[in-house]
């Protein structure tokens, strides 16, 4: 059955306009609140968007009044399909923005832990130095910042050379193994193979040396 006297382009334009206006409002709020935007986003989704959807629904239903039930159902089905497409596109953009923010936060935290680790290393307080260096490694890893990741690895390896006590070495062994495992996860094209092999050799050699010295 053909649908007559219905301006589909006009109806879809109303839907598209709603989403564009909602997205612009979201961007304005993000600029205003900065890092607190995930909270604002939830408020926007739960409150503002609901109000606008209600208005949109009212306008659409007014245009459906003179249509047959069958035509209305066909139109609603098409509109729902288009709205789902638009919603999915917006969700993808939001998800990417969240990922980008998470990456930046991790890198910022990594820089703080890195600095603290350096301070404690200079004071020869190895326990605290390792603590913050391993924290920094985790942050750079999840922040996908391989430049700083390589720098922190050098700091950790430098501190390995300063360990004089076997029990201390055993105390950080799990952290060492976790570091090796994470490097293996990103060892595409074997770009970290040399580093992994060298660190394992350094750690195991140091363990043997300290065991021998203890005996």
N, C-alpha and C positions, 0 to 999 in steps of 0.2 A: 504494500500500500504506500503511495507517495505522500509525502508531507507537503502541504501547500501553504502559502502565505506565511512562511516562517523564515525569518532572517537569521540563519545559523551564524553567519559571520558576526552579526551584531551581538548575539548571545555569547559567543566565544570571546569576543572583544571585551565584554563586561568581566568575564572570568579572568582574562589575561590582565586587565587593568587592575583588578583587585590584587593579584599577586605582585604586580610591579609596584603598586603603592605600598603594599605590605613590606616588600623587600627594601624600598627606599627608607621607610620608617625604621626598619631594623638597622640599616647602615648608619643613620643619623644617631640612633641610640648607642650604637657601638662606639662611635667617635666621642660621645659624651661621657660614657662610663668607663672606657678603657678596659682594664683587665677584668672588670666585674661583669663583662657582657654576657657570659653564659647564664647568669642569674636573670639578667634583663630579658634575655632571649626566652627563657621559660615563662616569665611574666607576660611577655608579648604574645607567646603562643597560646597561653591559657586564657588571656583576657582580651587584649586588643584584637587579635585575629578572630576570636569568637564573635565579637561585636560586628566586625566587618563581614564575616561570613553570614551572619544573621541578616544584615542589610542586603547583601547580595541575593540571598535566598528569597527574601521578600520581593525584591525587584523582579527576579526571574518568575516567581509564582504569579505575579500580576500579569505578566505577558502570557502565561499559560491558561488564563481563565477561559478564554474563548476557543481553546483547542480541545479536540477529542482526547479521551483518556489514553488511547493507543498512541496518538501523536506525542502526548506529554511524556509517556514512558520512553519513547524512542529518543526524544530530545534529552531527557534526564540522563539516559544511558550514555549519550555522546558527551554531554557536559562532564559527567563523572569521569569518563575516560580521559578527557583533556585535563581536568583538574588533577587527576592522579599523576599524569605526566609532569605537570608543572610542579607539583608537590615533591615528586621524586628528584627533579632537577635541583630544587632549592635545598632539599635534604643533603644532596651530594655536595653542594657548595658549603653548607654549614659544617658538614663533617670534615671537609678539607681544611676549613678555617680552624676548627678545633685542633686538628692534628698539627697545623702550623704553630699554633699558640703553645701546645704541649712541647713541641720541639724547642721553641725559644726559651721556655721556662727551664727545661732541662739543661740547656747550654748555660744559661745564666747561673743556675745553681752550681753547675760544674765549675764555673770560673771562681765562685766563692770558695768552694771546697778546695780547689786547686791552690788558691792563694793561702788558705789556712794551712794546708799541707806543707807548702814551701816555708812558711813561718816556723812551723814546728821542726821541719828538717834542719833549718839553719840553727835552731836551738838544740839540735841533736836529740830531740824527743821523738824517737822513732815510732813509738806506739801510736801517738797522736798523728804523726806524719802519715803513716800507713793508713790509718783510719780515714783521713780526709782525702788522701790520694785515691783510695779505692772508691770512696763516695763519688769523687770527680770522674773516675773512669766510668762508673755506672751512668752518670748523667750525660757524659759525652756520648756514650754508646747509644742510649735511648734518644739523645738529641741529634744523632746521626752526624756528629761533628768529628770527622775522622782526623782533621788537622790537630785539634786539641787532644784527641784520643791518643795519637802518636806521641804527643808531648808528655802526656801524663804517664804513658808506658815508660818513657825514658826516666822520669822521676822515680817511678816504682823500682825500676831495675837499678838505678843509682843507690836507692836505699837498701836493696838486697845486699849490696857490697858492704854495708855498714853493720850488718847483723853479726853479733858475736856469740849469741846464745841459742842453743838448739831448741829449747822450749819456746823461745820467742818465735823462731822460724816455724815451728809446728803450729803455733797459735794463729798464724796468718796463712797456713797452707790451704785452707778451704777457700779463702779469698783469692789466692793465687790460681787455684784450679778453676774457680768461677770465671776469672779473667781469661784464662786459656780457652775455656768453653765458649765464651762470648766472641772471642776473636775467631774461633773456628766457624761460628755462625755467619760471620761476614767475610769469610776468607774466599771470596770469589776470585777466580783467576789466580789463586794461590798468592795473593798479594801480601798476606800476613804469615805465610808459611815460615819464612826465615825468622821472623820475630817470635813466633810460637816455639819453634825448635830451639832457638837460642835461649829463650826464657826458661823452658823446661830443663835444658842442660845446665843453665846457671843455678837454678833452684836445687836441682838434684845434686849437683857438684857441691854446693854450699852445705846441703844436708849431710853429705858424706864427710865433708871436711870437719863440720862441727861434731859429728858423732865420733870421728877419729880423735879429735882434740879432747873430747870428754873422757874417752877411754885412756 
